[in-house]
Amino acid sequence: MPNQMRDLGLLVVLAVIWSSSFTVIKLGVEVLPPVTLAMLRVVIGALVLGLWLLAKGHRLPREPRVWGTFFLIGLFGNALPFTLINWGEQTIASGLAAIMIAAMPLAALLLGRIFSDEIFNLRRLAGVLVGFGGVVLLIGPQELMGLGDQAVRQSAVAVAAVLYAVAAILVRKLPVARPLEHGTGVLIASALILLPAALLVDRPWTLDYTADALAAAVYLGVFPTALATLLLIVVIASRGVTFLSLNNYLIPIMGVAWGALFLGETVAGEAVIALALIFAGIIIAGIGPGTRVAVLPQPQPYRASRLEP
């Protein structure tokens, strides 16, 4: 029970962090092209975690197989979805984007059962579906009426949701749960993928950078990228991919909370029902073990995980 409460708390923290990213992305893509914004985000995130790694006296893993996994996670979890979401949010409504991203738990539940050790049963499926229904009700079924107006960009955001699920499954393939080492390695790999792409596609040295756009890139790099990467690795190692993906249901709740706290917006009765459905879905899907191995082995340090004195 203590671990379940800790993991639920981390899930809420992740939702708080990620719920702010959609608004900040909107601000960033007004000036910066999607690939360049994604590149700046992961480069800043890699610098933050890299400096933290050095300060703690740790080293990155050296195994080629581990770095191969880092590059796959960087591609499917950062480079491609960040770019797709940035591109999609240039024209589609944020509410519709949130519904598309909320498809991630469904993808995680199915893919996790096929390619990982995730538990797939009627309880978890019911929880995921109840939570998704709450998201649609909270954001407003009318948002679904916009489906097809920007079909390609909407599909891009939906594909990003599936890619996030694929990346989360790959995180479970890493040999041990070492959040700082793994998070730094993943962001370095992501930066190595996006740097040449941005140089080739956007020619970032020719862009007119504004203070607001740079501030958006810094915020995205530090919080929804660097800090969130550490937390998601902890949650995935402890509770599995499907549980981690349920944070996509909490993100709309945070949007309602920010509006009520800072904008004086009224919380409608439908929103209260929707919030109850979302929490019920998370509880139904989250109780019990998330994987077929209930007790995970204790992480062991890499053979050269610390600097020699």
matplotlib code that plots the C-alpha trace (Angstrom):
import matplotlib.pyplot as plt

x = [0.0, 2.8, 4.3, 0.8, 0.2, 3.7, 3.1, -0.3, 1.4, 4.0, 1.3, -0.4, 2.9, 3.5, 0.0, 0.6, 3.9, 2.6, -0.8, 1.1, 3.1, 0.2, -0.2, 3.5, 3.9, 1.1, 3.3, 6.5, 5.2, 3.9, 7.6, 9.6, 9.1, 8.0, 11.4, 13.5, 11.2, 11.5, 15.3, 15.7, 13.5, 15.5, 18.9, 18.0, 16.7, 19.8, 22.0, 20.0, 20.2, 23.8, 24.9, 22.9, 24.6, 28.0, 27.2, 26.2, 29.4, 27.6, 28.5, 26.4, 26.1, 28.6, 26.8, 26.0, 22.7, 21.6, 22.5, 20.6, 17.5, 18.2, 18.1, 14.8, 13.2, 14.5, 13.1, 9.6, 9.3, 10.7, 11.9, 8.8, 6.0, 7.3, 7.6, 4.1, 2.4, 4.1, 3.0, -0.5, -1.0, -0.3, -3.9, -6.0, -7.9, -6.1, -9.2, -9.3, -5.5, -6.1, -8.7, -6.3, -3.5, -5.9, -5.8, -2.4, -3.8, -5.7, -2.6, -0.5, -2.9, -2.9, 0.8, 1.9, 0.2, 1.6, 5.2, 5.8, 4.7, 1.6, -1.5, -4.5, -7.8, -11.4, -10.8, -8.0, -9.9, -13.0, -10.9, -9.2, -12.6, -14.3, -11.4, -11.5, -15.3, -14.6, -12.0, -14.5, -17.2, -14.9, -13.5, -16.9, -18.3, -18.6, -14.8, -15.3, -17.3, -14.1, -12.7, -11.9, -11.5, -7.7, -7.5, -3.8, -2.7, -5.2, -3.8, -0.3, -1.3, -3.0, 0.1, 2.2, 0.0, 0.8, 4.5, 4.5, 3.1, 5.8, 8.5, 7.2, 7.3, 10.9, 11.7, 10.7, 13.2, 16.1, 18.1, 17.5, 15.7, 18.3, 16.3, 19.1, 21.4, 18.7, 16.9, 20.2, 21.0, 17.6, 17.7, 21.2, 20.1, 17.0, 19.2, 21.5, 18.5, 16.8, 19.9, 20.7, 17.0, 16.5, 19.7, 18.5, 14.8, 14.6, 18.1, 17.6, 20.4, 18.1, 15.2, 14.0, 14.0, 11.8, 12.2, 8.8, 9.7, 13.1, 11.4, 8.9, 11.8, 13.6, 10.4, 9.6, 13.2, 13.5, 10.1, 8.0, 11.2, 14.0, 12.1, 9.2, 11.6, 13.0, 9.6, 8.1, 11.0, 10.4, 6.6, 7.1, 9.6, 7.2, 3.7, 4.0, 3.2, -0.7, -0.6, 1.9, -0.3, -3.3, -1.7, -3.2, -6.6, -5.4, -4.1, -7.6, -8.4, -5.4, -6.7, -10.0, -8.2, -5.9, -9.0, -10.9, -7.9, -6.4, -9.1, -12.2, -13.9, -16.9, -16.8, -19.9, -21.9, -20.8, -17.2, -17.8, -19.3, -16.4, -13.8, -15.5, -15.4, -11.7, -10.8, -12.9, -11.2, -7.7, -8.6, -10.2, -7.2, -4.6, -5.4, -3.5, -0.2, 0.4, 2.7, 2.8, 5.9, 4.6, 7.9, 10.7, 14.4, 16.2, 18.2, 21.9, 24.5, 26.3, 29.8, 31.1, 28.2, 30.3, 33.4, 36.5, 37.9]
y = [0.0, 2.6, 2.0, 2.3, 5.7, 6.9, 5.9, 7.6, 10.7, 10.6, 10.1, 13.3, 15.2, 14.0, 15.2, 18.6, 18.9, 17.6, 19.5, 22.8, 21.7, 21.9, 25.7, 26.3, 24.4, 26.7, 29.7, 28.1, 27.0, 30.6, 31.4, 28.2, 25.4, 22.0, 20.2, 23.1, 23.5, 19.7, 19.9, 22.7, 20.9, 17.7, 19.5, 21.6, 18.5, 16.6, 19.4, 19.6, 15.9, 15.6, 18.3, 16.6, 13.3, 14.8, 16.6, 13.3, 11.6, 9.0, 7.8, 6.8, 3.1, 1.9, -1.2, -0.9, -2.8, -0.3, 2.6, 1.0, 1.0, 4.6, 5.6, 3.7, 5.3, 8.7, 8.2, 6.9, 8.7, 12.1, 12.9, 11.7, 12.5, 15.9, 16.9, 15.4, 17.2, 20.5, 20.2, 19.2, 22.0, 24.6, 24.3, 21.9, 22.7, 21.8, 20.0, 17.7, 17.2, 16.1, 13.6, 12.2, 11.9, 10.2, 7.2, 6.3, 4.1, 2.0, 1.6, 0.9, -1.8, -3.7, -3.3, -3.9, -7.2, -8.3, -7.0, -6.8, -8.3, -6.1, -7.6, -7.4, -8.3, -7.1, -4.9, -3.0, -2.6, -1.4, 1.2, 2.5, 2.8, 4.5, 7.0, 7.7, 8.3, 10.8, 12.6, 13.0, 14.2, 16.7, 18.2, 18.2, 15.7, 18.7, 18.6, 15.2, 17.1, 18.6, 15.2, 15.3, 19.1, 18.7, 14.9, 14.7, 16.8, 15.0, 11.7, 13.0, 13.6, 10.2, 8.5, 10.4, 8.8, 5.3, 6.1, 7.2, 3.7, 2.0, 4.1, 3.2, -0.5, 0.0, 1.6, -1.7, -3.5, -1.6, -4.0, -2.1, 1.0, 3.7, 6.9, 9.5, 7.4, 6.2, 9.5, 11.3, 8.6, 8.8, 12.6, 12.6, 10.1, 12.2, 15.3, 13.4, 12.4, 15.9, 18.1, 17.0, 16.9, 20.5, 21.7, 20.0, 20.9, 24.3, 25.9, 27.2, 29.8, 31.7, 31.9, 35.0, 33.9, 35.8, 35.9, 34.2, 31.4, 30.8, 30.8, 28.2, 26.0, 26.3, 25.5, 22.5, 21.2, 21.5, 20.3, 18.3, 16.7, 16.4, 16.1, 14.2, 11.6, 10.8, 10.4, 8.3, 5.8, 5.3, 4.8, 2.4, 0.3, 0.1, -0.1, -0.7, 1.0, 1.1, 2.7, 5.4, 6.1, 6.9, 10.3, 11.3, 11.1, 13.4, 16.1, 17.5, 17.6, 19.9, 22.1, 22.5, 23.2, 25.9, 27.6, 27.5, 28.7, 31.4, 32.4, 32.2, 29.7, 27.9, 24.1, 22.8, 19.8, 17.8, 18.4, 17.0, 13.9, 13.6, 14.0, 11.3, 9.0, 9.7, 9.0, 5.9, 4.6, 5.3, 3.4, 0.5, 0.1, 0.9, -1.4, -4.6, -5.4, -3.9, -6.6, -10.4, -10.1, -8.4, -8.0, -6.5, -7.2, -4.4, -2.2, -2.9, -0.2, -0.6, -1.8, 1.7, 3.7, 6.1, 8.0, 6.5, 8.5]
z = [0.0, 0.7, -2.7, -4.3, -2.6, -3.6, -7.2, -7.2, -5.9, -8.6, -11.2, -10.0, -10.1, -13.6, -14.6, -13.0, -15.0, -18.3, -18.1, -18.4, -21.5, -24.0, -23.3, -23.3, -26.6, -28.1, -27.1, -28.5, -31.9, -32.6, -33.3, -33.5, -36.0, -34.5, -35.0, -33.6, -30.5, -29.9, -30.4, -27.9, -25.4, -25.3, -25.5, -22.5, -20.7, -21.5, -20.1, -16.9, -16.2, -17.4, -14.9, -12.1, -13.0, -12.8, -9.5, -8.0, -9.2, -11.4, -14.9, -17.8, -18.7, -21.3, -22.6, -26.3, -25.9, -23.3, -25.5, -28.4, -26.1, -25.2, -28.9, -29.5, -26.4, -27.5, -31.0, -30.0, -26.7, -27.5, -31.0, -33.0, -30.5, -29.5, -33.2, -34.0, -31.1, -31.9, -35.5, -34.6, -32.1, -34.7, -35.9, -33.9, -30.7, -27.4, -26.1, -29.1, -28.8, -25.2, -26.2, -28.8, -26.3, -23.9, -26.2, -24.8, -21.9, -24.4, -26.5, -23.5, -22.2, -25.5, -26.4, -22.9, -22.8, -26.2, -25.9, -22.1, -18.8, -18.3, -16.9, -19.2, -17.6, -17.5, -14.4, -16.1, -19.3, -17.5, -15.6, -18.8, -20.6, -17.6, -17.4, -21.1, -20.9, -18.1, -20.3, -23.2, -20.8, -19.1, -22.3, -24.0, -26.5, -28.9, -29.3, -31.1, -33.7, -34.9, -35.9, -39.6, -40.0, -39.6, -40.1, -40.8, -37.8, -35.5, -36.7, -35.9, -32.3, -32.1, -33.4, -30.8, -28.1, -29.4, -29.7, -26.0, -25.1, -27.2, -25.5, -22.1, -22.9, -24.0, -20.7, -19.0, -21.2, -19.6, -17.3, -14.0, -12.8, -12.6, -13.2, -13.4, -15.5, -17.8, -18.1, -19.0, -21.6, -23.2, -23.5, -24.9, -27.5, -28.2, -28.7, -31.1, -33.2, -33.2, -33.6, -37.2, -38.1, -36.9, -38.7, -41.9, -41.8, -40.1, -40.3, -36.7, -37.0, -39.4, -37.1, -35.2, -31.5, -29.1, -25.3, -24.9, -27.3, -25.6, -22.2, -23.4, -24.6, -21.3, -19.3, -21.5, -21.2, -17.4, -16.2, -18.8, -20.1, -17.6, -14.4, -15.9, -17.5, -14.1, -12.5, -15.3, -15.2, -11.4, -12.0, -14.9, -13.0, -10.0, -11.5, -15.2, -18.4, -18.2, -14.8, -16.0, -19.0, -16.8, -16.1, -19.5, -17.8, -15.0, -17.3, -18.2, -14.5, -14.0, -16.8, -15.0, -11.7, -13.2, -14.7, -11.4, -9.3, -11.5, -13.9, -11.6, -14.0, -12.6, -12.4, -14.1, -12.8, -15.8, -14.9, -11.4, -12.9, -15.3, -12.6, -10.6, -13.6, -14.2, -10.6, -10.6, -13.8, -12.3, -9.1, -10.9, -13.3, -10.7, -7.9, -7.7, -9.4, -12.8, -14.1, -14.0, -11.7, -8.6, -6.8, -8.9, -8.1, -6.3, -8.8, -8.8, -9.9, -13.2, -12.8, -13.4, -12.2, -10.0, -10.6, -9.1, -6.1]

ax = plt.figure().add_subplot(projection="3d")
ax.plot(x, y, z, "-o")
ax.set_aspect("equal")
plt.show()
